[in-house]
Amino acid sequence: QVQLVESGGGLVQAGGSLRLSCAASGRTFRSYARGWFRQAPGKEREFVAAIRWSGGSIVYADSVKGRFTISGDNAKNTVYLQMASLKPEDTAVYYCAARPDSTSYTARQAFEYDYWGQGTQVTVSS
């Protein structure tokens, strides 16, 4: 069992930056890959970024590539999403997710993740 808690969401103006954190407890973080997803009202949950516990095989959605950075601190069992050049279109509830790590695959689909946090609201004003 893995429990995930997101933090760092809030209100920011367009062009600004924000860093989200996802702290994991339970099974050691190194055993799990971690992903970030987001969901706006009336929209499907959307993949944002994912990282292997080793830091390898990092992938991003095209919509955030070059603006968002995912990273992890395994000693703290925490993964981060550094968001820069934020746009109003980035407004959503952001969720952290975890799954048992794979030696060869970095998951991008929500159904592939076993554990989810409660989400943190990010609002970007124009």
C-alpha positions as CSV (number, residue, x, y, z in Angstrom):
1,Q,0.0,0.0,0.0
2,V,1.2,3.5,-1.0
3,Q,-0.3,6.7,0.2
4,L,0.2,9.9,-1.7
5,V,-0.3,13.5,-0.6
6,E,0.0,16.4,-3.0
7,S,0.8,20.0,-2.0
8,G,1.9,23.3,-3.5
9,G,-1.2,24.2,-5.5
10,G,-2.6,27.7,-5.5
11,L,-3.3,30.8,-7.6
12,V,-0.7,32.2,-9.9
13,Q,-0.7,34.7,-12.7
14,A,0.0,33.7,-16.3
15,G,3.7,33.4,-17.0
16,G,4.4,32.6,-13.4
17,S,5.8,29.5,-11.7
18,L,4.6,27.0,-9.2
19,R,6.1,23.8,-7.7
20,L,4.0,20.8,-6.7
21,S,5.1,18.2,-4.3
22,C,3.9,14.6,-3.8
23,A,5.0,12.8,-0.7
24,A,4.7,9.1,-0.6
25,S,4.4,6.8,2.5
26,G,4.2,3.1,2.9
27,R,6.2,1.1,0.4
28,T,9.6,2.6,-0.4
29,F,9.5,5.2,-3.2
30,R,12.3,3.5,-5.1
31,S,10.0,0.6,-5.9
32,Y,7.5,2.8,-7.7
33,A,7.3,4.9,-10.8
34,R,5.4,8.2,-10.4
35,G,3.2,10.2,-12.7
36,W,1.4,13.5,-12.7
37,F,-2.0,13.9,-14.2
38,R,-4.4,16.8,-14.3
39,Q,-8.2,17.2,-14.7
40,A,-10.2,20.3,-15.5
41,P,-13.9,20.5,-14.9
42,G,-15.8,18.6,-17.5
43,K,-12.6,17.2,-19.0
44,E,-11.0,13.8,-19.0
45,R,-8.0,13.2,-16.8
46,E,-4.9,14.1,-18.8
47,F,-1.4,12.8,-18.5
48,V,1.2,15.4,-17.6
49,A,4.6,13.8,-16.8
50,A,6.1,10.6,-15.4
51,I,9.4,9.5,-14.0
52,R,11.0,6.2,-13.0
53,W,12.2,5.9,-9.4
54,S,15.8,6.1,-10.7
55,G,15.1,9.3,-12.5
56,G,15.4,7.7,-15.9
57,S,12.8,7.4,-18.6
58,I,11.2,10.8,-18.0
59,V,8.3,11.6,-20.3
60,Y,6.1,14.7,-20.7
61,A,2.9,15.5,-22.5
62,D,3.4,17.6,-25.5
63,S,1.3,20.4,-24.0
64,V,3.8,20.9,-21.1
65,K,7.1,19.9,-22.7
66,G,9.7,22.6,-22.2
67,R,7.7,24.3,-19.4
68,F,7.3,21.6,-16.7
69,T,10.0,19.5,-15.0
70,I,9.4,16.4,-13.0
71,S,12.0,15.3,-10.5
72,G,12.3,13.1,-7.4
73,D,14.0,13.0,-4.1
74,N,14.1,9.3,-3.2
75,A,15.5,10.0,0.3
76,K,12.3,11.9,1.1
77,N,10.0,9.7,-1.0
78,T,8.9,12.8,-2.7
79,V,8.3,13.7,-6.4
80,Y,8.0,17.3,-7.7
81,L,6.5,19.0,-10.6
82,Q,8.1,22.3,-11.3
83,M,5.8,24.4,-13.5
84,A,7.0,27.5,-15.4
85,S,5.5,29.8,-18.0
86,L,2.1,28.8,-16.7
87,K,-1.0,29.4,-18.9
88,P,-4.7,29.7,-18.0
89,E,-5.1,26.4,-19.9
90,D,-3.0,24.8,-17.2
91,T,-5.7,25.4,-14.7
92,A,-6.8,22.0,-13.2
93,V,-6.7,19.7,-10.3
94,Y,-3.3,18.0,-10.4
95,Y,-3.0,14.5,-9.2
96,C,0.1,12.4,-8.3
97,A,-0.1,8.7,-9.1
98,A,2.2,5.7,-8.5
99,R,2.6,2.3,-9.9
100,P,5.1,-0.6,-9.4
101,D,8.2,0.2,-11.4
102,S,8.9,-1.4,-14.7
103,T,12.3,-2.2,-16.0
104,S,11.4,-1.1,-19.5
105,Y,8.2,0.9,-19.6
106,T,7.1,4.3,-18.4
107,A,3.3,4.4,-18.1
108,R,1.3,7.3,-19.5
109,Q,-2.2,5.9,-19.0
110,A,-4.2,6.6,-15.9
111,F,-5.5,3.1,-15.6
112,E,-1.9,1.8,-15.4
113,Y,-1.4,3.6,-12.0
114,D,-2.5,1.9,-8.8
115,Y,-2.3,4.7,-6.2
116,W,-3.6,8.2,-6.3
117,G,-3.4,11.3,-4.2
118,Q,-6.4,13.5,-3.5
119,G,-5.3,16.3,-5.8
120,T,-4.2,19.9,-5.5
121,Q,-5.8,22.8,-7.3
122,V,-3.8,24.9,-9.6
123,T,-5.4,28.1,-10.9
124,V,-3.7,30.3,-13.5
125,S,-5.2,33.7,-14.0
126,S,-4.9,35.8,-17.1
